[in-house]
Structure formats: structure tokens, C-alpha cells
Amino acid sequence: DYQNANGNGGVYNTGWTYRNDGVDIQWASGENANTVGWTVAGEWMNYTVNAAIASRYNLNLRHAGTGGVVTIKVDGVTVLANIGLPSTGGYTTWATTALGGFNLSAGKHTIQLLINTAGFNINYLRFTAPLSVALTAPANNATYTAPATINLAATAGGTNITKVDFYIGSILIG
């Protein structure tokens, strides 16, 4: 979904690339990808995401241009307001800006990127779930008398975590 600067979903595409449905798409050879260009204040784009797990997600935006300001909504609720995008030095000089983080429940969500102030092209939005590891054993403030066997256990959260290793300095102990 999208809304052009005139407040409707009119059919035109300044870039005349990929499709002609009102989103200004152009080919960016330096990124080897289609990108959204010719942004205008008041435009917005909706993206459907399916969060595999409930987590706090960080959102990054890859952009190029003279800078601008964006707002992010999740299911119609503003979660990141008026985030400034710095100038990258040109419309073909790309940079990634961390927009911030917000919580998503597991399941399908509509993410809206609202362009408050234009002056940039868009390559992609990238969501990442922060990694977290918590020691669950031994219990907090547990005391031991040497020599002792201390069992270690941990829980891990985030995407693509397959194991947790325990070290004493640089020596792997489990």
C-alpha cells in the first residue's frame, strides 16, 4: 500500500522501473537493487511483516540523499516519531541509519513508513531482534566453598542462536 503526495493512490511512477503503481521505483546499480526514489513529504508506504517471535526489534533504514525525517507506525500506532535521516552526500551514496526499537508480538503486523520531510531514496528496511543471554544457574548470590562443582545454565533470546558457550577468560569450559 502507499499514498502519494496528492493524498491518493494515483497510478504513476517517476522511475518507470519494476511496476507502475504510484511508488517511484528506480534501479540503483550501486546497490544492485530496485529502490524507492523521488520521496515527497506526506507519502507513506505500508509493509506487512510476520514476526516469528514476540521480541523487541530494532529497525534500520538504508537511504541515500540530502536527508529527511520519517515516522514509523505499527498497526496504526506511532512507535518511532520524527526520526532524522542524515545527508549521505548524494542520491547514490548509501548509508544505513538505526531508527530505534519497538516491541512486536508474534504474528502479522502492518508497518507504515511515513515520510515527514523528503530528500532521500530508500533501499530497504531491516528488522533485527536483539540477542540476549541470561545466566539461570547458579542462583544470584549463591556461595560455594572450594573445592566445589558449580553447574552453569543460561537462556538465550533472539534470532539464530543455536548455543551458549561458557568461558573462563579465553578457556572454553562448557
Sine and cosine of phi, psi and omega as CSV:
sin_phi,cos_phi,sin_psi,cos_psi,sin_omega,cos_omega
0.00,0.00,0.38,-0.92,0.01,-1.00
-0.32,-0.95,0.24,-0.97,0.16,-0.99
-0.66,-0.75,0.78,-0.63,0.03,-1.00
-1.00,0.10,0.00,-1.00,-0.09,-1.00
-0.90,0.43,-0.36,0.93,0.01,-1.00
-1.00,0.09,0.00,1.00,0.05,-1.00
1.00,0.07,0.17,0.99,0.05,-1.00
-0.70,-0.71,0.10,-0.99,-0.01,-1.00
-1.00,-0.09,0.76,0.65,-0.04,-1.00
-0.86,0.51,0.40,-0.92,-0.06,-1.00
-0.99,-0.13,0.96,-0.27,0.16,-0.99
-0.23,-0.97,0.34,-0.94,-0.02,-1.00
-0.45,-0.89,0.96,-0.27,-0.04,-1.00
-0.84,0.54,-0.59,0.81,-0.03,-1.00
-0.98,0.21,-0.32,0.95,-0.01,-1.00
0.75,0.66,0.67,0.74,0.00,-1.00
-0.80,-0.60,0.59,-0.81,0.13,-0.99
0.96,0.28,-0.86,0.51,0.02,-1.00
-0.42,-0.91,0.22,-0.98,-0.01,-1.00
-0.80,-0.60,0.98,0.22,-0.04,-1.00
-0.80,-0.61,0.28,0.96,0.06,-1.00
0.95,-0.31,-0.32,0.95,0.09,-1.00
-1.00,0.01,0.82,-0.58,-0.07,-1.00
-0.98,0.21,0.99,-0.11,-0.08,-1.00
-0.97,-0.26,0.67,-0.74,0.04,-1.00
-0.67,-0.74,0.36,-0.93,0.07,-1.00
-1.00,0.04,0.78,-0.62,0.07,-1.00
-0.93,-0.37,0.98,-0.19,-0.09,-1.00
-0.88,0.47,-0.56,0.83,0.02,-1.00
-0.91,0.42,-0.44,0.90,0.03,-1.00
-0.99,-0.17,-0.17,0.99,-0.04,-1.00
0.81,0.59,0.72,0.69,-0.07,-1.00
-0.35,-0.94,0.37,-0.93,0.21,-0.98
-0.96,0.28,0.63,-0.78,0.01,-1.00
-0.74,-0.67,0.30,-0.95,0.07,-1.00
-1.00,-0.07,0.79,-0.62,-0.02,-1.00
-0.80,-0.59,-0.05,-1.00,0.06,-1.00
0.80,0.60,0.69,0.73,-0.02,-1.00
-0.90,0.44,0.51,-0.86,-0.01,-1.00
-0.71,-0.71,0.65,-0.76,0.04,-1.00
-0.83,0.56,0.72,-0.69,0.00,-1.00
0.99,-0.16,-0.27,0.96,0.06,-1.00
-0.95,0.31,0.43,-0.90,0.11,-0.99
-0.52,-0.85,0.39,-0.92,0.07,-1.00
-0.71,-0.70,0.67,-0.74,0.07,-1.00
-0.97,-0.25,0.65,-0.76,0.05,-1.00
-0.80,-0.60,0.67,-0.75,0.08,-1.00
-0.99,-0.12,0.80,-0.59,0.06,-1.00
-0.83,-0.55,0.50,-0.87,0.05,-1.00
-0.86,-0.51,0.97,-0.24,-0.01,-1.00
-0.97,0.25,0.86,-0.51,-0.02,-1.00
-0.92,0.39,-0.57,0.82,-0.01,-1.00
-0.69,-0.72,0.44,-0.90,0.14,-0.99
-0.95,0.32,0.80,-0.60,-0.05,-1.00
-0.23,-0.97,0.18,-0.98,0.20,-0.98
-1.00,0.04,0.81,-0.59,-0.04,-1.00
-0.92,-0.39,0.62,-0.78,0.13,-0.99
-0.99,-0.13,0.56,-0.83,-0.03,-1.00
-0.84,-0.54,0.79,-0.61,0.06,-1.00
-0.90,-0.44,0.55,-0.84,0.02,-1.00
-0.83,-0.55,0.82,-0.57,0.07,-1.00
-1.00,-0.03,0.82,-0.58,-0.13,-0.99
-0.53,-0.85,0.27,-0.96,0.07,-1.00
-0.57,-0.82,0.61,-0.79,0.06,-1.00
0.63,-0.78,-0.35,-0.94,-0.09,-1.00
-1.00,0.04,0.01,1.00,0.02,-1.00
0.96,-0.29,0.07,-1.00,0.00,-1.00
0.10,-1.00,-0.16,-0.99,-0.01,-1.00
-0.69,-0.72,0.71,-0.70,0.01,-1.00
-0.77,-0.63,0.36,-0.93,0.13,-0.99
-0.79,-0.61,0.61,-0.79,0.02,-1.00
-0.90,-0.43,0.77,-0.64,0.09,-1.00
-0.88,-0.47,0.58,-0.81,0.10,-0.99
-0.88,-0.48,0.87,-0.50,-0.01,-1.00
0.77,0.63,0.65,0.76,0.06,-1.00
1.00,0.07,-0.05,1.00,-0.03,-1.00
-0.95,-0.31,0.79,-0.62,0.01,-1.00
-0.92,0.39,0.82,-0.58,0.03,-1.00
-0.91,-0.42,-0.42,0.91,0.05,-1.00
-0.66,-0.75,0.91,-0.41,-0.12,-0.99
-0.93,-0.36,0.70,-0.71,0.15,-0.99
0.78,0.62,0.83,0.56,0.00,-1.00
-1.00,0.03,0.84,-0.55,-0.02,-1.00
-0.98,0.19,0.68,-0.73,0.11,-0.99
-0.96,-0.29,0.83,-0.56,-0.03,-1.00
-0.96,0.29,0.36,-0.93,0.12,-0.99
-0.91,0.42,0.64,-0.77,0.04,-1.00
-0.98,-0.21,-0.09,1.00,0.00,-1.00
0.99,-0.13,-0.02,1.00,0.04,-1.00
0.25,-0.97,0.29,-0.96,-0.06,-1.00
-0.97,0.22,-0.05,1.00,0.10,-0.99
-0.86,-0.51,0.15,0.99,0.06,-1.00
-0.97,-0.24,0.94,-0.33,-0.17,-0.98
-0.99,-0.11,0.57,-0.82,0.07,-1.00
-0.58,-0.81,0.37,-0.93,0.05,-1.00
-0.91,-0.41,0.80,-0.61,0.01,-1.00
-0.92,-0.40,0.76,-0.65,0.10,-0.99
-0.97,0.24,0.88,-0.47,-0.03,-1.00
-0.99,0.10,-0.49,0.87,-0.02,-1.00
0.68,-0.73,-0.15,-0.99,-0.05,-1.00
-0.78,-0.62,0.36,-0.93,0.04,-1.00
-0.34,-0.94,0.33,-0.94,-0.03,-1.00
-1.00,0.04,0.64,-0.76,0.14,-0.99
-0.80,-0.60,0.71,-0.70,0.17,-0.99
-0.98,0.21,0.34,-0.94,0.05,-1.00
-0.89,0.46,0.63,-0.78,0.04,-1.00
0.85,-0.53,-0.16,-0.99,-0.10,-0.99
-0.99,0.10,0.68,-0.73,0.01,-1.00
-0.65,-0.76,0.44,-0.90,0.13,-0.99
-0.97,-0.23,0.87,-0.50,0.04,-1.00
-0.97,-0.23,0.82,-0.57,0.03,-1.00
-0.94,-0.34,0.79,-0.62,0.12,-0.99
-0.98,-0.21,0.93,-0.36,0.00,-1.00
-0.97,-0.23,0.78,-0.62,0.01,-1.00
-1.00,-0.05,0.96,-0.29,0.01,-1.00
-0.99,0.17,-0.74,0.67,0.03,-1.00
-0.76,-0.65,0.81,-0.59,-0.09,-1.00
-1.00,-0.01,0.10,-1.00,0.04,-1.00
0.70,-0.72,0.42,0.91,-0.08,-1.00
-0.46,-0.89,0.39,-0.92,0.16,-0.99
-0.98,-0.20,0.41,-0.91,-0.05,-1.00
-0.87,-0.50,0.78,-0.63,0.09,-1.00
-0.99,-0.12,-0.82,0.58,-0.02,-1.00
-0.31,-0.95,0.31,-0.95,0.22,-0.97
-0.96,-0.29,0.68,-0.73,0.03,-1.00
-0.78,-0.62,0.81,-0.58,0.05,-1.00
-0.99,-0.16,0.68,-0.73,0.12,-0.99
-0.70,-0.71,0.61,-0.79,0.10,-1.00
-0.99,-0.11,0.79,-0.61,0.01,-1.00
-0.88,0.47,0.54,-0.84,0.07,-1.00
-0.99,0.11,0.60,-0.80,0.06,-1.00
-0.59,-0.81,0.63,-0.78,0.06,-1.00
-0.72,-0.70,0.74,-0.67,0.02,-1.00
-0.80,-0.60,0.76,-0.65,0.07,-1.00
-0.97,0.26,0.84,-0.54,-0.02,-1.00
-0.96,-0.28,-0.26,0.96,0.10,-0.99
-0.51,-0.86,0.68,-0.73,0.10,0.99
-0.96,0.27,0.22,-0.97,0.02,-1.00
-0.91,0.41,0.45,-0.89,0.07,-1.00
-0.81,0.58,0.66,-0.75,0.05,-1.00
0.91,0.42,0.31,0.95,0.06,-1.00
-0.92,0.38,0.57,-0.82,0.04,-1.00
-0.85,-0.53,0.51,-0.86,-0.03,-1.00
-0.68,-0.73,0.49,-0.87,0.08,-1.00
-0.95,-0.32,0.80,-0.61,-0.03,-1.00
-0.94,0.34,0.56,-0.83,-0.15,0.99
-0.97,0.24,0.55,-0.83,-0.03,-1.00
-0.54,-0.84,0.47,-0.88,0.14,-0.99
-0.98,-0.18,0.81,-0.58,-0.02,-1.00
-0.89,-0.45,0.89,-0.45,0.04,-1.00
-0.99,0.14,0.74,-0.68,0.00,-1.00
-0.94,-0.35,0.63,-0.78,0.09,-1.00
-0.52,-0.85,0.49,-0.87,-0.01,-1.00
-0.56,-0.83,0.40,-0.92,0.18,-0.98
-0.91,-0.42,0.50,-0.86,-0.02,-1.00
-0.76,-0.64,0.60,-0.80,0.05,-1.00
-0.76,-0.65,0.42,-0.91,-0.04,-1.00
0.87,-0.50,-0.03,-1.00,-0.07,-1.00
-1.00,-0.07,0.55,-0.84,0.12,-0.99
0.89,0.45,0.44,0.90,0.09,-1.00
-1.00,0.03,0.84,-0.54,-0.03,-1.00
-0.94,-0.35,-0.35,0.94,0.03,-1.00
-0.28,-0.96,0.27,-0.96,0.09,-1.00
-0.83,-0.56,0.78,-0.62,0.04,-1.00
-0.96,-0.27,0.54,-0.84,0.04,-1.00
-0.93,-0.36,0.72,-0.69,-0.02,-1.00
-0.78,-0.62,0.50,-0.87,0.29,-0.96
-0.93,-0.38,0.96,-0.28,-0.14,-0.99
0.89,0.45,-0.84,-0.54,0.02,-1.00
-0.98,-0.19,0.17,0.99,-0.04,-1.00
-0.99,-0.14,0.86,-0.52,0.05,-1.00
-0.95,0.31,0.82,-0.57,0.01,-1.00
-0.91,-0.40,-0.16,0.99,0.04,-1.00
0.13,-0.99,0.00,0.00,0.00,0.00
